[in-house]
Amino acid sequence: MFSDVGPLELVTIAVIGVLLFGPDKLPEFLQNAARTVQKIRELSDSAQQEIRSDLGPEFQDFDVRDLHPKAFVRKHVLSGDTGLGRELDAIQEALDPRRELTDAADSLQGAVSLAKPTTSPGDTRPAAFDPDAT
């Protein structure tokens, strides 16, 4: 619920709470706030259960969060079962450069390994020494 609230924000809220309500009334205020949040959750759950029972048995798996536009599009339009979802997956796969980069890296490694000169175990001089090149 509050995934983006860090420890500094929590300390700031606690200090403001102590300053506003005082150390004597702060626990009482927090208990009242917790009871209010619990009642709101119970009210929300009962409203969802009432909606499900009014809609009938075919909508028992109905979730109110599915009515949010982002969730609706993600579930019904972009899922892999529909044609649009498969087309988007194909486009994403075609635009993914990892396969081509892996093939290029493999061919480059193969070319480097072929061009690498070999020396005999007792030979101490470099494999390809050209005194005119230096």
N, C-alpha and C positions, 0 to 999 in steps of 0.2 A: 504494500500500500504506500509506504513512504520510503521507497528504495533510493531516492535521491537526497535524503536527509542524512548529513554526516554528523560526526561526533561534535564538531564545533557548533553546529546549528542546535543540537540537542542541549548543549551546555548553555547556549544563549537563551533558549526557551526556558530552561530551568531557572536561570538567574532572573529573567523577566517575571516569571511566575512568582518567585520568592519576593521580588520587589513589589509586585502588584497586590498579591494576596497576603503576604507575610508568612512566616514559617508556621504560625499556628493554624491558619485557615487553609493552607495549601493542600494538606492531605484530604480534607473534607471536599475541597473543590475538585480534586482529582478523582475521588470516589464518585461524586455526582456526574462528572464528565464521562467516566467509564460506564456508569449506569445508563446515561443518555445514549451513548454509542451502542450499547447492548440492546436497548429498546428499539433503536432505529434499525439495527440488523434483524431483530425478530420481526418487526413490522414489514421489512423488505422481504424476508423469507416467507412470511404468511401471505403477502400479496402475490408472490410468484406461485405459491402452492394454489392459491385461489384461481389464478389465471389458468394454470394447468388443469385444474379440475373443471373449470367452466368450458375449456376448449374441448375436452373429451379425451378418451383413452388414446387416440392416435397422436396426440401431442404431449405425451408424458415425458418425452425427452427434450421438450422445448426449453430453451435457455434464453432469457431476456437479453443477455450479452450478445447473442447472435443478431439482434436487431441493430446494433451499432454498424454504421456504414462500412467501416474498415473491415470488421469481422465478417459482415455479410459478403462483401466482395471477395475476401480471402477464402471463405468457405465455399461459395457457390460459383464464382467465376474463375478464380485462379487455381482451383484444386486440379490435381493431375488427371481426374476422371473426365473432365470436359474437354472439348476440342481446343478451346482457347488456352487452357492450362498446358496441354501437350505442345501447342504451337509455341507458347512462351518458353517452355523447357527446351524445345529444339533451337530456338533463336539464342537462348542463353548458352547452350552447348556450342553452337556455331561461333559465337563471339568469344568463347573462352580460349585464350592464347596458350594455356598450359600444355596442351597436347603438341602443338607446333613447336613450342620452345623446348619441350622434352626431346622431340625428334631431332631438332637442330643441335642440342647439346650432345646427344648420342652420336650423331654423325661427326661432330667436331672432336669428340673424344676418340672416335675411331681413326680419324685422320691424324691426330696427334700421336696415337700409339703406333701407327704405321710409319710415321716420319721419325720416330725416336731411334737413334742409332744404338747399336748394341756393341759392347766391347767384350773381349775375352777376359776371364777372371785374372790372369797374370799380367795383363796389359795395364800400365799405369797412366799412359797418356790419353788425352781425350779421343773419342771415337772418330770424329771427323775434324782433323786439324789441317787447316790450309794456311801456310805462312804468308801467302800473298794477300789473303783476305784481310789481314789485320794491319 
